[in-house]
Amino acid sequence: MKTIATCVQEILVSRPFLEEALSRDIINFSALAKDLNPTISEMLRKAVKDGAIMMALRRYKPPVGKKSELQLEQVFKNMGDITVRSNLTDFTFQNSKTLIHNHSKILSEIDTDRQVFYAFTRGIFESNIIISSIKKTSILNIFKKETQIAAQDHLSAISINLPKGNSKIVGLYYQIFKRLAWENVPLYEVISTTNEFTVLVEDHLVDKAFSVIKGLKG
């Protein structure tokens, strides 16, 4: 049976910005209770009082246990180096029988050049290549017979070294995404390995994104 408290929880879980505002104590409980009243009354199929909703809002706790909170804090405190690489281009190609063969060509070309940033991700229907923009011409030449879906210049990558065991921590990536979203930083691409996490953003947002990620350390 639904209660006012469960309705409040359901709404807040589905609206992370609202949940974040509550956790920061930067929202008016009375005004929010009044705003949520029609929705909660409809969910319960009966009229409810603003005061009851406001009490439920004040008692609400995010669905993350104390143990998970402590683990998250520890991971962020032990977070390793943050590396920024700029002047990147992102290419998306439709998957084909020849794509991997062409991929091997570009790998051979950049194999001895340690200054080149390179990342490759293969999905079900398309593949993505992120590479230093100085290699843009090479990509266009090698992949000229492939179907190009998209290309974007003026990108920067921010890479984070995460401590071992991070994959067992509940909500780790959610916290990173939430902080970036709260600061209005859209992510162009996301790349992840076991102990390394990289976000790709447009150049004009790299300083803000770096500041947000660095702030995770507390």
Short mmCIF file of the C-alpha atoms (twelve columns), coordinates in Angstrom:
data_MODEL
# 
_entry.id   MODEL 
# 
loop_
_atom_site.group_PDB 
_atom_site.id 
_atom_site.type_symbol 
_atom_site.label_atom_id 
_atom_site.label_alt_id 
_atom_site.label_comp_id 
_atom_site.label_asym_id 
_atom_site.label_seq_id 
_atom_site.Cartn_x 
_atom_site.Cartn_y 
_atom_site.Cartn_z 
_atom_site.pdbx_PDB_model_num 
ATOM 1   C CA . MET A 1   0.000  0.000  0.000   1 
ATOM 2   C CA . LYS A 2   1.353  3.380  -1.007  1 
ATOM 3   C CA . THR A 3   1.941  6.066  1.584   1 
ATOM 4   C CA . ILE A 4   2.929  9.718  1.318   1 
ATOM 5   C CA . ALA A 5   6.507  8.723  2.193   1 
ATOM 6   C CA . THR A 6   6.721  6.087  -0.555  1 
ATOM 7   C CA . CYS A 7   5.238  8.539  -3.074  1 
ATOM 8   C CA . VAL A 8   7.826  11.146 -2.106  1 
ATOM 9   C CA . GLN A 9   10.607 8.584  -2.484  1 
ATOM 10  C CA . GLU A 10  9.316  7.462  -5.893  1 
ATOM 11  C CA . ILE A 11  9.220  11.058 -7.162  1 
ATOM 12  C CA . LEU A 12  12.643 12.022 -5.827  1 
ATOM 13  C CA . VAL A 13  14.371 8.892  -7.143  1 
ATOM 14  C CA . SER A 14  13.015 9.664  -10.613 1 
ATOM 15  C CA . ARG A 15  14.152 13.310 -10.392 1 
ATOM 16  C CA . PRO A 16  17.847 13.305 -9.339  1 
ATOM 17  C CA . PHE A 17  18.258 17.092 -9.594  1 
ATOM 18  C CA . LEU A 18  15.474 17.540 -7.070  1 
ATOM 19  C CA . GLU A 19  17.033 14.936 -4.784  1 
ATOM 20  C CA . GLU A 20  20.397 16.716 -5.019  1 
ATOM 21  C CA . ALA A 21  18.794 20.075 -4.171  1 
ATOM 22  C CA . LEU A 22  17.233 18.545 -1.064  1 
ATOM 23  C CA . SER A 23  20.530 17.025 0.044   1 
ATOM 24  C CA . ARG A 24  22.182 20.447 -0.282  1 
ATOM 25  C CA . ASP A 25  19.438 22.184 1.743   1 
ATOM 26  C CA . ILE A 26  18.895 24.705 -1.036  1 
ATOM 27  C CA . ILE A 27  15.207 24.081 -1.589  1 
ATOM 28  C CA . ASN A 28  12.125 25.352 0.232   1 
ATOM 29  C CA . PHE A 29  10.325 22.350 1.766   1 
ATOM 30  C CA . SER A 30  7.005  24.172 2.054   1 
ATOM 31  C CA . ALA A 31  7.010  25.310 -1.570  1 
ATOM 32  C CA . LEU A 32  8.087  21.866 -2.790  1 
ATOM 33  C CA . ALA A 33  5.375  20.142 -0.748  1 
ATOM 34  C CA . LYS A 34  2.768  22.419 -2.292  1 
ATOM 35  C CA . ASP A 35  4.145  21.740 -5.774  1 
ATOM 36  C CA . LEU A 36  4.118  17.964 -5.273  1 
ATOM 37  C CA . ASN A 37  0.663  17.852 -3.672  1 
ATOM 38  C CA . PRO A 38  -1.371 17.363 -6.894  1 
ATOM 39  C CA . THR A 39  0.905  14.538 -8.058  1 
ATOM 40  C CA . ILE A 40  0.891  12.737 -4.701  1 
ATOM 41  C CA . SER A 41  -2.871 13.218 -4.274  1 
ATOM 42  C CA . GLU A 42  -3.363 11.618 -7.681  1 
ATOM 43  C CA . MET A 43  -0.997 8.752  -6.819  1 
ATOM 44  C CA . LEU A 44  -2.896 8.053  -3.572  1 
ATOM 45  C CA . ARG A 45  -6.315 8.866  -5.079  1 
ATOM 46  C CA . LYS A 46  -7.202 11.077 -2.165  1 
ATOM 47  C CA . ALA A 47  -6.493 14.590 -0.934  1 
ATOM 48  C CA . VAL A 48  -3.406 15.039 1.231   1 
ATOM 49  C CA . LYS A 49  -2.158 17.942 3.301   1 
ATOM 50  C CA . ASP A 50  0.952  19.954 2.393   1 
ATOM 51  C CA . GLY A 51  2.200  19.536 5.951   1 
ATOM 52  C CA . ALA A 52  2.235  15.748 5.673   1 
ATOM 53  C CA . ILE A 53  4.209  15.936 2.426   1 
ATOM 54  C CA . MET A 54  6.639  18.415 3.977   1 
ATOM 55  C CA . MET A 55  7.251  16.039 6.893   1 
ATOM 56  C CA . ALA A 56  7.948  13.179 4.462   1 
ATOM 57  C CA . LEU A 57  10.392 15.387 2.553   1 
ATOM 58  C CA . ARG A 58  12.286 16.257 5.738   1 
ATOM 59  C CA . ARG A 59  12.526 12.580 6.711   1 
ATOM 60  C CA . TYR A 60  13.624 11.430 3.263   1 
ATOM 61  C CA . LYS A 61  17.038 9.830  3.019   1 
ATOM 62  C CA . PRO A 62  18.669 8.942  -0.334  1 
ATOM 63  C CA . PRO A 63  18.567 5.158  -0.958  1 
ATOM 64  C CA . VAL A 64  22.278 4.659  -0.328  1 
ATOM 65  C CA . GLY A 65  23.368 2.834  2.799   1 
ATOM 66  C CA . LYS A 66  25.930 4.199  5.237   1 
ATOM 67  C CA . LYS A 67  28.397 1.522  4.157   1 
ATOM 68  C CA . SER A 68  28.075 2.578  0.503   1 
ATOM 69  C CA . GLU A 69  28.538 6.240  1.428   1 
ATOM 70  C CA . LEU A 70  31.750 5.468  3.298   1 
ATOM 71  C CA . GLN A 71  33.020 3.337  0.398   1 
ATOM 72  C CA . LEU A 72  32.314 6.138  -2.072  1 
ATOM 73  C CA . GLU A 73  34.129 8.661  0.100   1 
ATOM 74  C CA . GLN A 74  37.128 6.336  0.343   1 
ATOM 75  C CA . VAL A 75  37.255 5.750  -3.428  1 
ATOM 76  C CA . PHE A 76  37.177 9.456  -4.198  1 
ATOM 77  C CA . LYS A 77  39.835 10.206 -1.564  1 
ATOM 78  C CA . ASN A 78  42.090 7.552  -3.104  1 
ATOM 79  C CA . MET A 79  41.418 8.669  -6.650  1 
ATOM 80  C CA . GLY A 80  44.649 8.835  -8.649  1 
ATOM 81  C CA . ASP A 81  45.926 11.265 -11.248 1 
ATOM 82  C CA . ILE A 82  43.536 13.252 -13.411 1 
ATOM 83  C CA . THR A 83  44.889 13.687 -16.941 1 
ATOM 84  C CA . VAL A 84  43.588 16.103 -19.554 1 
ATOM 85  C CA . ARG A 85  44.190 15.656 -23.285 1 
ATOM 86  C CA . SER A 86  42.957 18.278 -25.747 1 
ATOM 87  C CA . ASN A 87  42.781 18.680 -29.547 1 
ATOM 88  C CA . LEU A 88  40.831 15.472 -30.078 1 
ATOM 89  C CA . THR A 89  38.434 14.386 -32.812 1 
ATOM 90  C CA . ASP A 90  35.637 11.861 -32.442 1 
ATOM 91  C CA . PHE A 91  34.587 9.691  -35.400 1 
ATOM 92  C CA . THR A 92  31.651 7.295  -35.626 1 
ATOM 93  C CA . PHE A 93  31.510 4.686  -38.398 1 
ATOM 94  C CA . GLN A 94  28.918 2.094  -39.308 1 
ATOM 95  C CA . ASN A 95  30.158 -1.418 -38.598 1 
ATOM 96  C CA . SER A 96  31.264 -3.367 -41.652 1 
ATOM 97  C CA . LYS A 97  33.339 -6.412 -42.609 1 
ATOM 98  C CA . THR A 98  36.303 -4.158 -43.460 1 
ATOM 99  C CA . LEU A 99  36.177 -1.826 -40.463 1 
ATOM 100 C CA . ILE A 100 38.449 -3.882 -38.205 1 
ATOM 101 C CA . HIS A 101 40.967 -4.305 -41.041 1 
ATOM 102 C CA . ASN A 102 41.123 -0.529 -41.460 1 
ATOM 103 C CA . HIS A 103 41.306 -0.174 -37.701 1 
ATOM 104 C CA . SER A 104 44.479 -2.282 -37.712 1 
ATOM 105 C CA . LYS A 105 46.007 0.115  -40.253 1 
ATOM 106 C CA . ILE A 106 45.562 3.139  -38.032 1 
ATOM 107 C CA . LEU A 107 46.933 1.163  -35.060 1 
ATOM 108 C CA . SER A 108 50.091 0.375  -37.058 1 
ATOM 109 C CA . GLU A 109 50.500 4.024  -37.926 1 
ATOM 110 C CA . ILE A 110 50.271 5.327  -34.375 1 
ATOM 111 C CA . ASP A 111 51.975 2.379  -32.642 1 
ATOM 112 C CA . THR A 112 55.284 4.182  -32.044 1 
ATOM 113 C CA . ASP A 113 53.801 7.646  -31.451 1 
ATOM 114 C CA . ARG A 114 53.170 7.861  -27.701 1 
ATOM 115 C CA . GLN A 115 51.919 11.445 -27.990 1 
ATOM 116 C CA . VAL A 116 48.773 10.395 -29.849 1 
ATOM 117 C CA . PHE A 117 45.608 9.855  -27.840 1 
ATOM 118 C CA . TYR A 118 43.561 6.973  -29.195 1 
ATOM 119 C CA . ALA A 119 40.458 5.081  -28.087 1 
ATOM 120 C CA . PHE A 120 38.286 2.623  -29.989 1 
ATOM 121 C CA . THR A 121 34.864 1.286  -29.010 1 
ATOM 122 C CA . ARG A 122 32.860 -1.207 -31.044 1 
ATOM 123 C CA . GLY A 123 29.116 -1.378 -30.539 1 
ATOM 124 C CA . ILE A 124 26.518 -3.622 -32.155 1 
ATOM 125 C CA . PHE A 125 25.859 -1.378 -35.146 1 
ATOM 126 C CA . GLU A 126 28.553 1.290  -35.049 1 
ATOM 127 C CA . SER A 127 32.106 1.914  -33.871 1 
ATOM 128 C CA . ASN A 128 33.680 4.961  -32.351 1 
ATOM 129 C CA . ILE A 129 37.234 6.295  -32.708 1 
ATOM 130 C CA . ILE A 130 38.618 9.115  -30.597 1 
ATOM 131 C CA . ILE A 131 42.024 10.307 -31.744 1 
ATOM 132 C CA . SER A 132 44.344 13.304 -31.612 1 
ATOM 133 C CA . SER A 133 43.239 15.743 -34.280 1 
ATOM 134 C CA . ILE A 134 46.656 15.670 -35.970 1 
ATOM 135 C CA . LYS A 135 45.657 12.200 -37.209 1 
ATOM 136 C CA . LYS A 136 42.318 13.347 -38.632 1 
ATOM 137 C CA . THR A 137 43.571 13.213 -42.232 1 
ATOM 138 C CA . SER A 138 44.890 9.678  -41.730 1 
ATOM 139 C CA . ILE A 139 41.532 8.518  -40.388 1 
ATOM 140 C CA . LEU A 140 39.654 10.069 -43.302 1 
ATOM 141 C CA . ASN A 141 42.007 8.442  -45.805 1 
ATOM 142 C CA . ILE A 142 42.096 4.984  -44.231 1 
ATOM 143 C CA . PHE A 143 38.348 4.879  -43.584 1 
ATOM 144 C CA . LYS A 144 37.270 6.658  -46.779 1 
ATOM 145 C CA . LYS A 145 35.294 3.632  -48.002 1 
ATOM 146 C CA . GLU A 146 33.503 3.201  -44.687 1 
ATOM 147 C CA . THR A 147 30.152 4.796  -43.851 1 
ATOM 148 C CA . GLN A 148 30.860 7.751  -41.581 1 
ATOM 149 C CA . ILE A 149 27.965 8.536  -39.249 1 
ATOM 150 C CA . ALA A 150 29.413 11.476 -37.357 1 
ATOM 151 C CA . ALA A 151 32.574 13.469 -36.643 1 
ATOM 152 C CA . GLN A 152 33.297 16.117 -34.027 1 
ATOM 153 C CA . ASP A 153 36.389 18.291 -33.528 1 
ATOM 154 C CA . HIS A 154 37.458 20.512 -30.612 1 
ATOM 155 C CA . LEU A 155 37.088 17.890 -27.908 1 
ATOM 156 C CA . SER A 156 39.055 17.191 -24.723 1 
ATOM 157 C CA . ALA A 157 39.369 14.020 -22.639 1 
ATOM 158 C CA . ILE A 158 39.602 13.956 -18.851 1 
ATOM 159 C CA . SER A 159 40.906 10.619 -17.562 1 
ATOM 160 C CA . ILE A 160 40.692 9.511  -13.933 1 
ATOM 161 C CA . ASN A 161 42.705 6.710  -12.342 1 
ATOM 162 C CA . LEU A 162 40.432 4.874  -9.931  1 
ATOM 163 C CA . PRO A 163 41.648 2.657  -7.067  1 
ATOM 164 C CA . LYS A 164 41.400 -1.120 -7.381  1 
ATOM 165 C CA . GLY A 165 38.063 -2.534 -6.360  1 
ATOM 166 C CA . ASN A 166 36.126 0.466  -7.651  1 
ATOM 167 C CA . SER A 167 33.899 -1.791 -9.773  1 
ATOM 168 C CA . LYS A 168 32.379 -3.175 -6.565  1 
ATOM 169 C CA . ILE A 169 31.262 0.238  -5.295  1 
ATOM 170 C CA . VAL A 170 27.570 0.999  -5.712  1 
ATOM 171 C CA . GLY A 171 26.799 4.391  -7.258  1 
ATOM 172 C CA . LEU A 172 30.358 5.372  -8.197  1 
ATOM 173 C CA . TYR A 173 29.677 6.421  -11.783 1 
ATOM 174 C CA . TYR A 174 26.317 7.837  -10.778 1 
ATOM 175 C CA . GLN A 175 28.034 10.284 -8.429  1 
ATOM 176 C CA . ILE A 176 30.392 11.436 -11.192 1 
ATOM 177 C CA . PHE A 177 27.592 11.850 -13.717 1 
ATOM 178 C CA . LYS A 178 25.378 13.596 -11.164 1 
ATOM 179 C CA . ARG A 179 28.019 16.181 -10.243 1 
ATOM 180 C CA . LEU A 180 28.730 16.941 -13.907 1 
ATOM 181 C CA . ALA A 181 25.029 17.204 -14.722 1 
ATOM 182 C CA . TRP A 182 24.456 19.475 -11.727 1 
ATOM 183 C CA . GLU A 183 27.093 21.851 -13.123 1 
ATOM 184 C CA . ASN A 184 25.454 21.685 -16.555 1 
ATOM 185 C CA . VAL A 185 28.341 19.826 -18.231 1 
ATOM 186 C CA . PRO A 186 27.128 17.592 -21.098 1 
ATOM 187 C CA . LEU A 187 29.280 14.560 -21.892 1 
ATOM 188 C CA . TYR A 188 30.096 13.896 -25.533 1 
ATOM 189 C CA . GLU A 189 31.469 10.402 -24.900 1 
ATOM 190 C CA . VAL A 190 32.348 8.131  -21.970 1 
ATOM 191 C CA . ILE A 191 35.136 5.541  -22.005 1 
ATOM 192 C CA . SER A 192 35.748 3.079  -19.184 1 
ATOM 193 C CA . THR A 193 38.264 0.351  -18.359 1 
ATOM 194 C CA . THR A 194 38.609 -1.536 -15.082 1 
ATOM 195 C CA . ASN A 195 40.557 1.146  -13.228 1 
ATOM 196 C CA . GLU A 196 40.332 4.123  -15.562 1 
ATOM 197 C CA . PHE A 197 37.405 6.356  -16.410 1 
ATOM 198 C CA . THR A 198 37.423 8.961  -19.196 1 
ATOM 199 C CA . VAL A 199 34.875 11.582 -20.153 1 
ATOM 200 C CA . LEU A 200 34.989 13.485 -23.421 1 
ATOM 201 C CA . VAL A 201 33.707 17.069 -23.438 1 
ATOM 202 C CA . GLU A 202 33.790 20.013 -25.790 1 
ATOM 203 C CA . ASP A 203 36.885 22.195 -25.349 1 
ATOM 204 C CA . HIS A 204 35.036 25.174 -23.869 1 
ATOM 205 C CA . LEU A 205 33.740 22.960 -21.033 1 
ATOM 206 C CA . VAL A 206 36.986 21.231 -20.081 1 
ATOM 207 C CA . ASP A 207 37.941 23.642 -17.268 1 
ATOM 208 C CA . LYS A 208 34.529 23.333 -15.622 1 
ATOM 209 C CA . ALA A 209 34.497 19.539 -16.008 1 
ATOM 210 C CA . PHE A 210 38.022 19.251 -14.582 1 
ATOM 211 C CA . SER A 211 37.058 21.393 -11.602 1 
ATOM 212 C CA . VAL A 212 33.997 19.204 -10.903 1 
ATOM 213 C CA . ILE A 213 35.979 15.955 -11.103 1 
ATOM 214 C CA . LYS A 214 38.824 17.297 -8.977  1 
ATOM 215 C CA . GLY A 215 36.256 18.396 -6.407  1 
ATOM 216 C CA . LEU A 216 35.155 14.791 -5.956  1 
ATOM 217 C CA . LYS A 217 38.244 14.225 -3.838  1 
ATOM 218 C CA . GLY A 218 36.706 16.504 -1.231  1 
# 
